[in-house]
Amino acid sequence: MTESLRHRIILHAYVTEKSMDEMERQNKLEFVVDKRASRAEIKRAIEDVYQCKVLKITTKIVRLGKVATVRFTKDFSAEDIGSRAGVF
């Protein structure tokens, strides 16, 4: 998968009060992703773009599109990755 395809999978960070709470308490971030992307593709894209390790991914379909909730391993801080993703 090329660099441009990885960036097309991850559209932007999804920021709500709940997602900010999950970032602090559970080391999770939410991203709006391409509706056609599988969990494995999302995981590879997140790990490649943000240079981190993903523990688990859950997805849901909302009015905005497909939202992936990404939980990172303890070695990586969701707050640091969020600042690189433009959450702050």
BELGIQUI-V364477 format. One record per residue. N is the residue number from 0. RES is the residue in three letters. PHI is phi in degrees with one decimal (NA if undefined). Layout:
<<N/RES/PHI> <N/RES/PHI>>
This chain:
<<0/MET/NA> <1/THR/-81.8> <2/GLU/-56.9> <3/SER/-67.5> <4/LEU/-67.2> <5/ARG/-63.5> <6/HIS/-71.0> <7/ARG/-78.6> <8/ILE/-71.7> <9/ILE/-91.7> <10/LEU/-84.5> <11/HIS/-170.4> <12/ALA/-71.9> <13/TYR/-112.4> <14/VAL/-112.6> <15/THR/-136.3> <16/GLU/-61.7> <17/LYS/-64.2> <18/SER/-66.9> <19/MET/-67.2> <20/ASP/-65.5> <21/GLU/-64.5> <22/MET/-63.2> <23/GLU/-74.3> <24/ARG/-90.4> <25/GLN/-121.8> <26/ASN/59.7> <27/LYS/-122.6> <28/LEU/-132.7> <29/GLU/-117.7> <30/PHE/-132.1> <31/VAL/-83.1> <32/VAL/-126.0> <33/ASP/-60.7> <34/LYS/-61.1> <35/ARG/-87.2> <36/ALA/-76.4> <37/SER/-85.5> <38/ARG/-61.5> <39/ALA/-63.8> <40/GLU/-66.0> <41/ILE/-63.4> <42/LYS/-60.0> <43/ARG/-61.0> <44/ALA/-64.7> <45/ILE/-62.1> <46/GLU/-64.4> <47/ASP/-73.8> <48/VAL/-71.5> <49/TYR/-102.8> <50/GLN/52.1> <51/CYS/-144.0> <52/LYS/-116.7> <53/VAL/-99.1> <54/LEU/-86.8> <55/LYS/-155.3> <56/ILE/-130.5> <57/THR/-121.9> <58/THR/-127.7> <59/LYS/-148.2> <60/ILE/-101.7> <61/VAL/-124.8> <62/ARG/-58.1> <63/LEU/-71.1> <64/GLY/141.4> <65/LYS/-98.6> <66/VAL/-114.5> <67/ALA/-106.3> <68/THR/-97.3> <69/VAL/-111.8> <70/ARG/-103.6> <71/PHE/-95.9> <72/THR/-66.9> <73/LYS/-64.6> <74/ASP/-71.6> <75/PHE/-123.1> <76/SER/-92.7> <77/ALA/-63.3> <78/GLU/-65.8> <79/ASP/-64.8> <80/ILE/-66.7> <81/GLY/-62.1> <82/SER/-67.2> <83/ARG/-71.2> <84/ALA/-84.0> <85/GLY/91.4> <86/VAL/-69.7> <87/PHE/-97.4>>
